[in-house]
Amino acid sequence: MEEPDNLFYVCNAATDVKVNHSWYIDSGCSNHMTGDEGLLVNIQRNLSSKVKMGTGEIVPVAGKGTLVIKTKLGKKHIQEVMLVPGLEENLLSVGQMMEHGYYLVFGGNVVDVYDDQSLGNRIVRVQMTNNRCFPLTMMPAGELALRASVSHCLQTWHKRFGHLNERSLKLLENQGMVHGLPHLEQVSVVCEGCMLGKQHRDSFPLESTWRASYPLELVHTDICGPMKTDSISGNKYFLLFTDDCTRMSWVYFIRNKSSAMECFRKFKAMTELQSGYKIKGLRSDRGGEFLSSEFNSFCAEVGIQRQLTMAYSPQQNGVAERKNRTVVEMAKSMLHEKSIPYEFWAEAVNTAVYLLNRCPTKSLNKVTPFEAYTGRKPGIAHLKIFGSPCHVLIPSALRHKLEENSHKCIFVGYGLCEKGYRLFDPSNRKIMLSRDVKFDEESLWKWDNVQEGEIVVPIPAESQNCEPRLDLDSSLQMDAETLVQDEPSQDLDISTQMGEVSTLQDGSSQAFDHTPKKWRSVNEIMTQCNMCFVEPENFEDANLDESWRNAMKAELEMIEKNNTWTLVDRPFDKPIIGVKWVYKTKLNLDGSVQKNKARLVAKGYSQKPGIDYNETFAPVARLDTIRTLIALAAQKEWNMYQLDVKSAFLNGVLKEEVYVEQPQGFVQKNEEIKVYKLNKALYGLKQAPRAWYDEIDSYFTKAGFKKSPSEATLYIKTDEGSGILIVSLYVDDIVYTGVVEKCLKDSRMT
C-alpha cells in the first residue's frame, strides 16, 4: 500500500458517553477532528489528507473547516478542524492547541488550559471522567472563555483610533459610519495603554440639557495646562473649541494664556467662512484670559453672547471640561503605548482631536462629528498607530543612485491642510510631511538613541600644573617681553599693591577694574574655556549656597532701605500678587565671576487691568537721540558720562493699591498670614516702568531741567552764562554731557 502524503494519527477511545457537543482533549490526536459536518463552517473540501485510525484503518478526510462556539464573551472560532466521516466523537488535539500558544497542565484528575506561559490566566478546567477521559462541553458556561486563533484586528484598530473604546468601534462598523473599516472580532484583552492613560472614577448620572440646533450656535471653550514639559515648539497650553451642535472640535497650542484672544479671532474667521454660520454664543469659565477687557469688547462688537460659569462650578462648562479630559486621556494612552517622550504631547493632542472628530459620540445619532459638521462621511483607511516607526521615501532629486531610498522616522500625526502624514525625523529633530511612507505598526522606536547634542570639552589631567611648551610659544613670549619693555613704567606704592593682592585673595571684595589683561597664560585660558556657571532654578537650590543667601539678603535690605513695602493684615477685597526669586550670575569682561545677583520679582502676569494697574507705558530714548548726543559731545569736545541707577524700579511710587505675598524663605515669624502693601514699585509689576519714569521725571523737573517737546526722555538745563547740561534716559540708564564742570560735578554727586 502506498504511503499517503499527509498522514494523521488518532486514538479512538471507547466511551459510554455520546454527546454531540462534547470534545475530548486527546494527546494521541494530531489534529482537531469531528464527524459532524453541521458543527463546521467555511469547509474546504479540496484536501487529499488521510487519517490513520488506532485500528490501522486509513480514512480519507472530507474537508477542513472552522468551529464556531458561543461563550459569554461572544462567538469564538477554532480553525483547522478536520471533517472525518464516521468518527463518532469530537477530538481536540493537545499538540495543535500547543501550536496555537496554549499551555495544558495535567494533574489531580483535571487538565487546566492557560493562554500564556505565565499560567496566570486560566481559560478552562476539565475534570477527568470515570473512563479516564477529559470531555469538554462547548456550551456557554460560568467561566468558559476559550481562545483559539482569534484575530487581533479589533485591537489593531483600537490602537489606530488612539485607543478608542470597543463600543464606539463596533458602532462605526455596524452603522457604516466610515469607509475602509473591516469586520472586527470581539476580544477581551486589557489594554495597558488605556489603563495607564484613561483609568478613572465611574461617571455620575447626567441631567438633560439644552442643545444647539445648528452649527456654531453655541461654542464651548477651555484652556488646558500648563504642561510640565514644553512641546517641541515650546508651547505649554492648548486651547480647545467644541461646537455644541455637531461636537466638532478644534485645537490651538499657545505658550501663554494671553494668546487666547488671538486664537479666538482666527477660529471665528475660519469656522464662519467654512460653514456659512455665525458664532452666536461662547461658553467658558471665568479664567482671566476670557475676562480681559479686549476679549469682552471684541465679543460685544461682533454680537457674541457670553455664557460664563459660576465660581467653583466647572460642571456648567461640562462639555469643554469633558472634552479636555477625553483628549488628554487619549493622548496619554498613545504616548504610553509606544513609550514616546512627553515633549510630543502636543502632537498626541492634535492627533487625538483629529481622531475624535471621526469617532462616534453619544450626543449624535449614528453620525460622527466630522460628518455632522461637513456633511461628508469620513474615510479612515489611512489611519495608523501613533508613534509607529516608518520608512519615508527620499525624493530622487535629493539623492544619487547609490544612496538609500528611504530613512527612518516616527509617525506623529496627520496633515490638516495637506494629504500626508506628520513625521518626526530623529536625525534633525524636525517635523516633516510626506505621503510616501511605509509603516511598521508593531515595532517600538528606541528613544534612548535620540539625545540632544552635547559639547564636551576635555580637561587635561595636568592642566593645573603644566606650563606652555617653549618650542610652541617662544615667539609669543619674546614678543610679549619686547612690548612690556617698551611700555613706560608705573610707580606704584608697595602698600597699595599688597593691599590689593590681599583683598583679592581674601575674597571679601573684588577689584574695580575689570578690563581683561593683554597677556594671559595658556593654562588660564583653558580654565576659562572649561568653566560652567550653573544658576539655581528655585529657592531650594539657592538656599544651599551661602553666596546666594547673602545675595537674597542684600536684595531685601535694598527693598527695606527704599521703604518699598509695609507689612499689613491680609485684605479680603483685594487680590494678592505672588513673588518669586530670580537668580543671575554676573561676569566680568574676562569671564570671571563679578557677583551673584538675586532679584525679587512680582508675578505681574496675574495682575488685572483697571484693578491692579492703569498705565504701563514708559518712554525710552530713541537711538537717533543717543547718536546725536554723542556726535554733539564729540564735536564740542565735551566729556560724556554714563551711569546705571541701582534698583531703579524700587524707587517708583505707586498710585494703585497693590499687595504682594511675603517672599519665600523670608516670612516674618508669627506673621505668616500677613502680606506686604507696596509703597513703591517692584520688579515684575506691570506699572513698574511707568512709576520709575514718573519719579525720575518729577526729580528733573524740580532740579530745573526742561523736557524736550519732541523727545520725552531728553532733559536740558542751562546755567548763567554759557553753561549747559544735557541728559538722556533709557529706562534706568542715564547718559549726560555738558560744558560747565560745576554742573557735571553736581550731577555726579546727586
HELIX and SHEET records of a PDB file:
HELIX    1   1 GLU A   37  LEU A   39  5                                   3    
HELIX    2   2 VAL A   94  GLU A   99  1                                   6    
HELIX    3   3 CYS A  153  ARG A  160  1                                   8    
HELIX    4   4 GLU A  166  GLN A  175  1                                  10    
HELIX    5   5 GLU A  192  LYS A  198  1                                   7    
HELIX    6   6 LYS A  257  SER A  259  5                                   3    
HELIX    7   7 ALA A  260  SER A  275  1                                  16    
HELIX    8   8 GLY A  288  PHE A  290  5                                   3    
HELIX    9   9 SER A  293  VAL A  302  1                                  10    
HELIX   10  10 PRO A  314  ASN A  317  5                                   4    
HELIX   11  11 GLY A  318  GLU A  337  1                                  20    
HELIX   12  12 TYR A  342  PHE A  344  5                                   3    
HELIX   13  13 TRP A  345  LEU A  356  1                                  12    
HELIX   14  14 PRO A  369  THR A  374  1                                   6    
HELIX   15  15 SER A  396  LEU A  398  5                                   3    
HELIX   16  16 TRP A  447  ASN A  449  5                                   3    
HELIX   17  17 LEU A  470  ASP A  486  1                                  17    
HELIX   18  18 ILE A  494  ASP A  506  1                                  13    
HELIX   19  19 VAL A  522  CYS A  529  1                                   8    
HELIX   20  20 PHE A  539  ALA A  542  1                                   4    
HELIX   21  21 GLU A  546  LYS A  561  1                                  16    
HELIX   22  22 GLY A  604  SER A  606  5                                   3    
HELIX   23  23 LEU A  623  LYS A  636  1                                  14    
HELIX   24  24 ALA A  648  ASN A  651  5                                   4    
HELIX   25  25 ALA A  688  LYS A  702  1                                  15    
HELIX   26  26 GLU A  741  MET A  749  1                                   9    
SHEET    1   A 3 LEU A   7  TYR A   9  0                                        
SHEET    2   A 3 LYS A  50  LYS A  52  1                                        
SHEET    3   A 3 ILE A  58  PRO A  60 -1                                        
SHEET    1   B 3 ASN A  90  SER A  93  0                                        
SHEET    2   B 3 SER A  22  ASP A  26  1                                        
SHEET    3   B 3 PRO A 135  THR A 137 -1                                        
SHEET    1   C 4 MET A  33  THR A  34  0                                        
SHEET    2   C 4 GLY A  74  LEU A  83  1                                        
SHEET    3   C 4 GLY A  63  THR A  71 -1                                        
SHEET    4   C 4 LEU A  40  GLN A  44 -1                                        
SHEET    1   D 3 TYR A 103  GLY A 107  0                                        
SHEET    2   D 3 VAL A 110  TYR A 114 -1                                        
SHEET    3   D 3 ARG A 122  GLN A 127 -1                                        
SHEET    1   E 5 SER A 249  ILE A 254  0                                        
SHEET    2   E 5 TYR A 237  ASP A 243 -1                                        
SHEET    3   E 5 VAL A 219  CYS A 224 -1                                        
SHEET    4   E 5 GLY A 281  SER A 284  1                                        
SHEET    5   E 5 GLN A 305  LEU A 308  1                                        
SHEET    1   F 5 LYS A 430  SER A 434  0                                        
SHEET    2   F 5 TYR A 421  ASP A 425 -1                                        
SHEET    3   F 5 SER A 406  TYR A 414 -1                                        
SHEET    4   F 5 PRO A 389  LEU A 393 -1                                        
SHEET    5   F 5 VAL A 437  PHE A 439 -1                                        
SHEET    1   G 4 TRP A 565  VAL A 568  0                                        
SHEET    2   G 4 VAL A 675  LEU A 678 -1                                        
SHEET    3   G 4 TYR A 659  VAL A 660 -1                                        
SHEET    4   G 4 ILE A 576  ILE A 577  1                                        
SHEET    1   H 2 VAL A 579  LEU A 587  0                                        
SHEET    2   H 2 VAL A 593  ALA A 602 -1                                        
SHEET    1   I 5 MET A 640  ASP A 644  0                                        
SHEET    2   I 5 ASP A 733  GLY A 738 -1                                        
SHEET    3   I 5 ILE A 724  TYR A 730 -1                                        
SHEET    4   I 5 LEU A 714  THR A 718 -1                                        
SHEET    5   I 5 LYS A 706  LYS A 707 -1                                        
END                                                                             
